[in-house]
Amino acid sequence: MMRFSFILFILIVISCKKKDHSPSFSSLPSDDPVAINGCFDVFRSVSQIMGQPPDTQFQTNTTVWLTKAGVPPNSLYYPPSNLAVGGLSLNTISFNENIWVNGTDTSITYQDTTYINYKPINYQPPFIWVVGGNSYFQGFSFTNTNDFPQYTGYTLLPDTVDLYKGVYIPLKSYKGVDRIEVFLHGGGGNGGMMETQTKAITPAHSGVYFSGDDLLSPMLGTSWGEIFIAFYRDNYQTINGRVYNFRTGLIFIKSVYVKQ
């Protein structure tokens, strides 16, 4: 359950990227090439423990955010969701609508109801999204036939991260990918706080390097950590005058030793 909770937290961070740094997670650029009004995400996650093959029991996770004002192209961050849409479902599974109000800010999230019992459904394509609509938002349905990205290059990933020399993460043998983000986080050292360092790149890159300075904050004082690689496949659609990204993704997670 702890691994599932952390994966869900990572996915929320991925989907709702913030411009400024929080105590435990670095910011990520949204980098959408077009102005969008929201994201409908379905991610598959696969994990690998050091010295073992990847776990064949994958799981899927979903996140949704919607905003009244379109986010400009290549924006530095996604704003909080602030649009109520009168109900939402994926492949007939209804989502809960959660509303938080903080002063003049209102945040609305849609949560897959299967998360409540930590038994997520392993969604498979086609992904049929249905938005109910209300008096000020016209409902719609959209079927995303894109499959998840594929990745078989995990055998090239390192087993050990040297805290002072840095680490190179090779990115090879994947397909159906438009964008990639790489996370490194420490396993609870550094005062018990799990810190994360992130970098966003394009598929044109063959890998990404984290320097020793990059690693000090997330991995100082801990003997283990994890590599998270997020592969995104985008699908931009204009519906009722608004642009949405119906995105599929693959999150590959590998645990590593940290050499202090």
ROSE-724829 format. One record per residue (C-alpha): residue number from 1; residue in three letters; z, y negated, x. Coordinates in pm, 1 decimal, always signed. Layout:
mikol i=NUM&aa=Ala&w=Z&v=Y&u=X
...
//
This chain:
mikol i=1&aa=Met&w=+0.0&v=+0.0&u=+0.0
mikol i=2&aa=Met&w=+69.5&v=-238.3&u=+289.0
mikol i=3&aa=Arg&w=-283.7&v=-188.3&u=+427.9
mikol i=4&aa=Phe&w=-432.8&v=-249.0&u=+81.2
mikol i=5&aa=Ser&w=-227.2&v=-566.8&u=+36.0
mikol i=6&aa=Phe&w=-335.6&v=-704.9&u=+372.1
mikol i=7&aa=Ile&w=-701.7&v=-625.0&u=+301.9
mikol i=8&aa=Leu&w=-672.4&v=-807.0&u=-30.6
mikol i=9&aa=Phe&w=-510.1&v=-1105.4&u=+145.9
mikol i=10&aa=Ile&w=-790.3&v=-1111.9&u=+405.1
mikol i=11&aa=Leu&w=-1050.0&v=-1102.9&u=+127.0
mikol i=12&aa=Ile&w=-887.7&v=-1394.3&u=-52.9
mikol i=13&aa=Val&w=-892.2&v=-1590.2&u=+273.2
mikol i=14&aa=Ile&w=-1258.1&v=-1501.7&u=+323.7
mikol i=15&aa=Ser&w=-1352.4&v=-1606.9&u=-26.9
mikol i=16&aa=Cys&w=-1145.1&v=-1928.3&u=-38.9
mikol i=17&aa=Lys&w=-1197.5&v=-2069.4&u=+308.1
mikol i=18&aa=Lys&w=-992.2&v=-2378.2&u=+387.4
mikol i=19&aa=Lys&w=-1084.6&v=-2665.4&u=+612.3
mikol i=20&aa=Asp&w=-747.8&v=-2705.0&u=+784.4
mikol i=21&aa=His&w=-542.9&v=-2444.1&u=+968.0
mikol i=22&aa=Ser&w=-260.9&v=-2260.8&u=+795.4
mikol i=23&aa=Pro&w=+31.2&v=-2106.7&u=+989.8
mikol i=24&aa=Ser&w=-127.2&v=-1762.2&u=+989.2
mikol i=25&aa=Phe&w=-503.8&v=-1791.8&u=+940.5
mikol i=26&aa=Ser&w=-771.8&v=-1999.8&u=+1108.7
mikol i=27&aa=Ser&w=-1031.7&v=-2181.5&u=+902.5
mikol i=28&aa=Leu&w=-1383.3&v=-2050.4&u=+852.9
mikol i=29&aa=Pro&w=-1698.4&v=-2242.5&u=+763.3
mikol i=30&aa=Ser&w=-1851.4&v=-2149.9&u=+428.9
mikol i=31&aa=Asp&w=-2199.5&v=-2214.2&u=+572.2
mikol i=32&aa=Asp&w=-2390.2&v=-2157.8&u=+247.7
mikol i=33&aa=Pro&w=-2739.1&v=-2301.7&u=+308.6
mikol i=34&aa=Val&w=-2758.2&v=-2431.9&u=-49.6
mikol i=35&aa=Ala&w=-2515.2&v=-2615.8&u=-277.9
mikol i=36&aa=Ile&w=-2326.0&v=-2362.9&u=-490.0
mikol i=37&aa=Asn&w=-2085.4&v=-2364.2&u=-785.1
mikol i=38&aa=Gly&w=-1914.4&v=-2034.4&u=-716.5
mikol i=39&aa=Cys&w=-1907.2&v=-1687.6&u=-560.5
mikol i=40&aa=Phe&w=-1893.5&v=-1344.3&u=-722.2
mikol i=41&aa=Asp&w=-1795.2&v=-1105.7&u=-440.6
mikol i=42&aa=Val&w=-1773.7&v=-727.4&u=-415.7
mikol i=43&aa=Phe&w=-1660.9&v=-591.5&u=-77.0
mikol i=44&aa=Arg&w=-1635.2&v=-237.5&u=+54.0
mikol i=45&aa=Ser&w=-1368.6&v=-181.0&u=+321.0
mikol i=46&aa=Val&w=-1361.5&v=+97.6&u=+581.2
mikol i=47&aa=Ser&w=-1085.6&v=+146.8&u=+839.5
mikol i=48&aa=Gln&w=-1064.0&v=+328.7&u=+1173.5
mikol i=49&aa=Ile&w=-755.4&v=+421.9&u=+1374.2
mikol i=50&aa=Met&w=-785.8&v=+434.9&u=+1754.1
mikol i=51&aa=Gly&w=-936.2&v=+761.0&u=+1877.0
mikol i=52&aa=Gln&w=-1031.9&v=+880.8&u=+1529.7
mikol i=53&aa=Pro&w=-1349.8&v=+862.2&u=+1319.7
mikol i=54&aa=Pro&w=-1363.4&v=+603.8&u=+1039.8
mikol i=55&aa=Asp&w=-1183.0&v=+686.5&u=+717.5
mikol i=56&aa=Thr&w=-1434.2&v=+821.7&u=+466.9
mikol i=57&aa=Gln&w=-1212.0&v=+713.9&u=+175.7
mikol i=58&aa=Phe&w=-1343.3&v=+358.5&u=+141.0
mikol i=59&aa=Gln&w=-1231.5&v=+115.5&u=-127.2
mikol i=60&aa=Thr&w=-1392.7&v=-184.8&u=-290.9
mikol i=61&aa=Asn&w=-1231.6&v=-521.7&u=-356.9
mikol i=62&aa=Thr&w=-1350.1&v=-818.5&u=-559.8
mikol i=63&aa=Thr&w=-1291.7&v=-1193.9&u=-553.3
mikol i=64&aa=Val&w=-1433.7&v=-1471.0&u=-771.3
mikol i=65&aa=Trp&w=-1412.8&v=-1848.6&u=-741.7
mikol i=66&aa=Leu&w=-1581.2&v=-2116.3&u=-952.3
mikol i=67&aa=Thr&w=-1578.7&v=-2495.5&u=-926.2
mikol i=68&aa=Lys&w=-1692.3&v=-2777.8&u=-1153.1
mikol i=69&aa=Ala&w=-1855.8&v=-2976.4&u=-871.1
mikol i=70&aa=Gly&w=-2112.7&v=-2806.7&u=-651.2
mikol i=71&aa=Val&w=-2015.7&v=-2743.2&u=-288.8
mikol i=72&aa=Pro&w=-2263.5&v=-2920.2&u=-56.1
mikol i=73&aa=Pro&w=-2486.3&v=-2707.1&u=+170.5
mikol i=74&aa=Asn&w=-2315.3&v=-2587.4&u=+490.3
mikol i=75&aa=Ser&w=-1982.0&v=-2727.1&u=+375.3
mikol i=76&aa=Leu&w=-1679.4&v=-2682.7&u=+599.9
mikol i=77&aa=Tyr&w=-1475.1&v=-2528.1&u=+320.7
mikol i=78&aa=Tyr&w=-1474.4&v=-2394.0&u=-33.9
mikol i=79&aa=Pro&w=-1254.8&v=-2592.9&u=-275.9
mikol i=80&aa=Pro&w=-996.5&v=-2416.1&u=-493.1
mikol i=81&aa=Ser&w=-1137.1&v=-2260.0&u=-809.1
mikol i=82&aa=Asn&w=-1091.9&v=-2508.4&u=-1094.0
mikol i=83&aa=Leu&w=-1321.2&v=-2383.0&u=-1369.0
mikol i=84&aa=Ala&w=-1208.5&v=-2170.8&u=-1663.6
mikol i=85&aa=Val&w=-1500.1&v=-1971.8&u=-1800.3
mikol i=86&aa=Gly&w=-1360.4&v=-1789.0&u=-2103.7
mikol i=87&aa=Gly&w=-1329.4&v=-1437.4&u=-1966.2
mikol i=88&aa=Leu&w=-1496.6&v=-1240.1&u=-1689.2
mikol i=89&aa=Ser&w=-1574.5&v=-875.1&u=-1622.1
mikol i=90&aa=Leu&w=-1747.6&v=-654.7&u=-1365.2
mikol i=91&aa=Asn&w=-1906.3&v=-327.2&u=-1477.8
mikol i=92&aa=Thr&w=-1703.9&v=-353.0&u=-1804.0
mikol i=93&aa=Ile&w=-1370.2&v=-400.2&u=-1618.3
mikol i=94&aa=Ser&w=-1203.0&v=-721.5&u=-1741.2
mikol i=95&aa=Phe&w=-1043.6&v=-964.9&u=-1495.9
mikol i=96&aa=Asn&w=-718.6&v=-1153.9&u=-1546.7
mikol i=97&aa=Glu&w=-737.4&v=-1533.8&u=-1548.3
mikol i=98&aa=Asn&w=-449.6&v=-1689.2&u=-1351.7
mikol i=99&aa=Ile&w=-385.9&v=-2064.4&u=-1363.9
mikol i=100&aa=Trp&w=-165.6&v=-2261.4&u=-1122.0
mikol i=101&aa=Val&w=-96.9&v=-2633.3&u=-1157.1
mikol i=102&aa=Asn&w=+34.7&v=-2839.7&u=-864.6
mikol i=103&aa=Gly&w=+48.4&v=-3207.3&u=-955.4
mikol i=104&aa=Thr&w=-307.7&v=-3311.1&u=-1028.6
mikol i=105&aa=Asp&w=-455.1&v=-2996.1&u=-873.4
mikol i=106&aa=Thr&w=-536.2&v=-2695.2&u=-1087.7
mikol i=107&aa=Ser&w=-632.0&v=-2363.0&u=-933.2
mikol i=108&aa=Ile&w=-781.6&v=-2082.6&u=-1140.6
mikol i=109&aa=Thr&w=-836.1&v=-1733.5&u=-1002.6
mikol i=110&aa=Tyr&w=-985.1&v=-1420.6&u=-1155.3
mikol i=111&aa=Gln&w=-822.7&v=-1094.8&u=-1049.4
mikol i=112&aa=Asp&w=-953.7&v=-745.3&u=-1103.3
mikol i=113&aa=Thr&w=-700.1&v=-579.0&u=-1336.4
mikol i=114&aa=Thr&w=-717.7&v=-255.7&u=-1136.2
mikol i=115&aa=Tyr&w=-529.6&v=-435.6&u=-856.0
mikol i=116&aa=Ile&w=-217.2&v=-443.3&u=-1071.9
mikol i=117&aa=Asn&w=-140.2&v=-77.5&u=-999.7
mikol i=118&aa=Tyr&w=-295.7&v=-81.1&u=-650.3
mikol i=119&aa=Lys&w=-563.1&v=+161.5&u=-766.4
mikol i=120&aa=Pro&w=-885.1&v=-34.0&u=-721.5
mikol i=121&aa=Ile&w=-1203.1&v=+104.3&u=-869.5
mikol i=122&aa=Asn&w=-1469.7&v=+187.8&u=-614.7
mikol i=123&aa=Tyr&w=-1744.0&v=-20.1&u=-771.8
mikol i=124&aa=Gln&w=-2101.9&v=+88.4&u=-707.6
mikol i=125&aa=Pro&w=-2428.2&v=-100.3&u=-763.0
mikol i=126&aa=Pro&w=-2567.8&v=-225.6&u=-988.7
mikol i=127&aa=Phe&w=-2290.9&v=-487.7&u=-1023.9
mikol i=128&aa=Ile&w=-2297.9&v=-621.7&u=-1378.3
mikol i=129&aa=Trp&w=-2112.4&v=-951.8&u=-1406.1
mikol i=130&aa=Val&w=-2040.2&v=-1090.0&u=-1754.8
mikol i=131&aa=Val&w=-1894.1&v=-1439.7&u=-1803.6
mikol i=132&aa=Gly&w=-1767.8&v=-1499.8&u=-2156.9
mikol i=133&aa=Gly&w=-1808.4&v=-1875.3&u=-2182.1
mikol i=134&aa=Asn&w=-1619.1&v=-2132.1&u=-2389.5
mikol i=135&aa=Ser&w=-1667.1&v=-2470.2&u=-2556.2
mikol i=136&aa=Tyr&w=-1764.0&v=-2644.7&u=-2230.9
mikol i=137&aa=Phe&w=-1905.4&v=-2358.0&u=-2022.3
mikol i=138&aa=Gln&w=-2207.7&v=-2153.7&u=-2128.7
mikol i=139&aa=Gly&w=-2149.8&v=-1784.4&u=-2070.9
mikol i=140&aa=Phe&w=-2398.2&v=-1555.7&u=-1899.2
mikol i=141&aa=Ser&w=-2450.2&v=-1211.7&u=-1753.4
mikol i=142&aa=Phe&w=-2614.6&v=-1116.6&u=-1425.8
mikol i=143&aa=Thr&w=-2687.6&v=-780.5&u=-1267.7
mikol i=144&aa=Asn&w=-2677.6&v=-774.2&u=-888.5
mikol i=145&aa=Thr&w=-2874.0&v=-473.7&u=-765.5
mikol i=146&aa=Asn&w=-2801.2&v=-535.7&u=-396.1
mikol i=147&aa=Asp&w=-2614.3&v=-255.6&u=-222.0
mikol i=148&aa=Phe&w=-2338.2&v=-306.9&u=+35.3
mikol i=149&aa=Pro&w=-2436.0&v=-389.9&u=+394.6
mikol i=150&aa=Gln&w=-2448.9&v=-88.9&u=+627.4
mikol i=151&aa=Tyr&w=-2286.5&v=-59.1&u=+970.4
mikol i=152&aa=Thr&w=-2289.5&v=+229.9&u=+1217.8
mikol i=153&aa=Gly&w=-2222.3&v=+42.8&u=+1541.8
mikol i=154&aa=Tyr&w=-1845.6&v=+92.7&u=+1532.0
mikol i=155&aa=Thr&w=-1858.0&v=+340.0&u=+1823.0
mikol i=156&aa=Leu&w=-1923.4&v=+41.8&u=+2053.7
mikol i=157&aa=Leu&w=-1605.4&v=-140.0&u=+1953.7
mikol i=158&aa=Pro&w=-1328.0&v=-158.8&u=+2216.9
mikol i=159&aa=Asp&w=-1004.9&v=+40.0&u=+2189.2
mikol i=160&aa=Thr&w=-805.6&v=-211.5&u=+2396.3
mikol i=161&aa=Val&w=-779.4&v=-589.6&u=+2395.8
mikol i=162&aa=Asp&w=-670.1&v=-754.1&u=+2722.0
mikol i=163&aa=Leu&w=-461.5&v=-1055.2&u=+2624.3
mikol i=164&aa=Tyr&w=-552.9&v=-1259.6&u=+2931.8
mikol i=165&aa=Lys&w=-908.5&v=-1144.9&u=+3005.6
mikol i=166&aa=Gly&w=-1033.6&v=-1177.7&u=+2649.6
mikol i=167&aa=Val&w=-1253.0&v=-930.1&u=+2464.7
mikol i=168&aa=Tyr&w=-1619.9&v=-898.6&u=+2372.4
mikol i=169&aa=Ile&w=-1698.3&v=-754.2&u=+2027.4
mikol i=170&aa=Pro&w=-2050.8&v=-604.4&u=+2026.4
mikol i=171&aa=Leu&w=-2236.6&v=-624.7&u=+1694.0
mikol i=172&aa=Lys&w=-2517.0&v=-371.6&u=+1668.0
mikol i=173&aa=Ser&w=-2660.3&v=-113.8&u=+1426.3
mikol i=174&aa=Tyr&w=-2617.3&v=-289.0&u=+1093.0
mikol i=175&aa=Lys&w=-2859.6&v=-381.5&u=+815.3
mikol i=176&aa=Gly&w=-2868.1&v=-567.5&u=+485.8
mikol i=177&aa=Val&w=-2669.5&v=-852.8&u=+646.3
mikol i=178&aa=Asp&w=-2707.2&v=-1232.2&u=+613.7
mikol i=179&aa=Arg&w=-2383.1&v=-1351.0&u=+777.1
mikol i=180&aa=Ile&w=-2102.8&v=-1206.7&u=+989.4
mikol i=181&aa=Glu&w=-1741.2&v=-1310.0&u=+1047.8
mikol i=182&aa=Val&w=-1509.7&v=-1146.8&u=+1301.7
mikol i=183&aa=Phe&w=-1128.5&v=-1157.9&u=+1275.3
mikol i=184&aa=Leu&w=-871.9&v=-1052.7&u=+1534.5
mikol i=185&aa=His&w=-508.1&v=-1034.3&u=+1432.4
mikol i=186&aa=Gly&w=-188.3&v=-923.5&u=+1599.1
mikol i=187&aa=Gly&w=+40.8&v=-655.9&u=+1464.0
mikol i=188&aa=Gly&w=+348.7&v=-855.7&u=+1382.9
mikol i=189&aa=Gly&w=+456.2&v=-979.0&u=+1724.7
mikol i=190&aa=Asn&w=+503.2&v=-1346.6&u=+1802.2
mikol i=191&aa=Gly&w=+812.5&v=-1382.8&u=+1586.5
mikol i=192&aa=Gly&w=+700.7&v=-1131.2&u=+1326.1
mikol i=193&aa=Met&w=+413.6&v=-1350.7&u=+1201.2
mikol i=194&aa=Met&w=+67.8&v=-1194.8&u=+1178.6
mikol i=195&aa=Glu&w=-163.3&v=-1458.7&u=+1326.4
mikol i=196&aa=Thr&w=-541.6&v=-1441.8&u=+1301.4
mikol i=197&aa=Gln&w=-825.3&v=-1579.0&u=+1514.1
mikol i=198&aa=Thr&w=-1172.1&v=-1590.7&u=+1356.5
mikol i=199&aa=Lys&w=-1532.1&v=-1664.8&u=+1448.8
mikol i=200&aa=Ala&w=-1838.3&v=-1689.7&u=+1224.1
mikol i=201&aa=Ile&w=-2182.4&v=-1605.1&u=+1359.4
mikol i=202&aa=Thr&w=-2531.6&v=-1515.9&u=+1235.8
mikol i=203&aa=Pro&w=-2706.4&v=-1177.2&u=+1262.0
mikol i=204&aa=Ala&w=-2916.5&v=-1324.2&u=+1543.9
mikol i=205&aa=His&w=-2614.5&v=-1276.8&u=+1773.0
mikol i=206&aa=Ser&w=-2556.0&v=-940.4&u=+1940.6
mikol i=207&aa=Gly&w=-2180.8&v=-995.5&u=+1969.3
mikol i=208&aa=Val&w=-1895.4&v=-1242.8&u=+1988.5
mikol i=209&aa=Tyr&w=-1647.8&v=-1319.7&u=+2267.1
mikol i=210&aa=Phe&w=-1280.2&v=-1406.4&u=+2219.9
mikol i=211&aa=Ser&w=-1130.0&v=-1567.9&u=+2529.3
mikol i=212&aa=Gly&w=-776.4&v=-1517.0&u=+2654.3
mikol i=213&aa=Asp&w=-686.8&v=-1855.1&u=+2502.1
mikol i=214&aa=Asp&w=-820.7&v=-1734.7&u=+2165.8
mikol i=215&aa=Leu&w=-598.1&v=-1427.3&u=+2182.8
mikol i=216&aa=Leu&w=-268.7&v=-1584.9&u=+2287.8
mikol i=217&aa=Ser&w=-169.4&v=-1707.9&u=+1943.3
mikol i=218&aa=Pro&w=-246.7&v=-1395.3&u=+1739.0
mikol i=219&aa=Met&w=-154.6&v=-1127.3&u=+1992.9
mikol i=220&aa=Leu&w=+117.6&v=-1254.9&u=+2226.1
mikol i=221&aa=Gly&w=+422.4&v=-1028.3&u=+2215.5
mikol i=222&aa=Thr&w=+267.2&v=-739.5&u=+2022.3
mikol i=223&aa=Ser&w=+137.6&v=-401.6&u=+2139.7
mikol i=224&aa=Trp&w=-128.5&v=-352.1&u=+1873.0
mikol i=225&aa=Gly&w=-371.9&v=-545.2&u=+1660.1
mikol i=226&aa=Glu&w=-681.8&v=-503.2&u=+1446.3
mikol i=227&aa=Ile&w=-1045.5&v=-607.1&u=+1454.8
mikol i=228&aa=Phe&w=-1187.3&v=-710.3&u=+1117.7
mikol i=229&aa=Ile&w=-1566.1&v=-749.2&u=+1091.6
mikol i=230&aa=Ala&w=-1702.3&v=-890.4&u=+765.2
mikol i=231&aa=Phe&w=-2072.3&v=-834.2&u=+696.0
mikol i=232&aa=Tyr&w=-2210.4&v=-1042.3&u=+407.4
mikol i=233&aa=Arg&w=-2523.4&v=-997.2&u=+197.6
mikol i=234&aa=Asp&w=-2598.8&v=-1307.2&u=-9.1
mikol i=235&aa=Asn&w=-2780.1&v=-1332.8&u=-342.5
mikol i=236&aa=Tyr&w=-2817.3&v=-1693.2&u=-465.3
mikol i=237&aa=Gln&w=-2905.8&v=-1737.7&u=-832.5
mikol i=238&aa=Thr&w=-2948.9&v=-2046.0&u=-1052.4
mikol i=239&aa=Ile&w=-2808.4&v=-1983.9&u=-1400.2
mikol i=240&aa=Asn&w=-2774.2&v=-2253.0&u=-1667.5
mikol i=241&aa=Gly&w=-2830.8&v=-2522.1&u=-1405.6
mikol i=242&aa=Arg&w=-2560.6&v=-2394.4&u=-1167.4
mikol i=243&aa=Val&w=-2605.8&v=-2201.8&u=-842.6
mikol i=244&aa=Tyr&w=-2391.6&v=-1896.2&u=-768.2
mikol i=245&aa=Asn&w=-2374.9&v=-1652.0&u=-479.4
mikol i=246&aa=Phe&w=-2350.8&v=-1292.2&u=-601.9
mikol i=247&aa=Arg&w=-2239.9&v=-1149.0&u=-271.2
mikol i=248&aa=Thr&w=-2179.9&v=-795.5&u=-147.8
mikol i=249&aa=Gly&w=-1998.1&v=-724.5&u=+175.0
mikol i=250&aa=Leu&w=-1864.9&v=-462.9&u=+411.6
mikol i=251&aa=Ile&w=-1529.1&v=-508.8&u=+586.8
mikol i=252&aa=Phe&w=-1484.1&v=-280.2&u=+887.5
mikol i=253&aa=Ile&w=-1129.5&v=-261.1&u=+1027.8
mikol i=254&aa=Lys&w=-1033.2&v=-103.3&u=+1359.9
mikol i=255&aa=Ser&w=-688.5&v=-88.4&u=+1514.8
mikol i=256&aa=Val&w=-664.0&v=-162.3&u=+1889.5
mikol i=257&aa=Tyr&w=-407.6&v=-160.2&u=+2170.9
mikol i=258&aa=Val&w=-311.3&v=-499.2&u=+2309.6
mikol i=259&aa=Lys&w=-262.7&v=-514.5&u=+2685.1
mikol i=260&aa=Gln&w=-7.7&v=-788.4&u=+2763.1
//
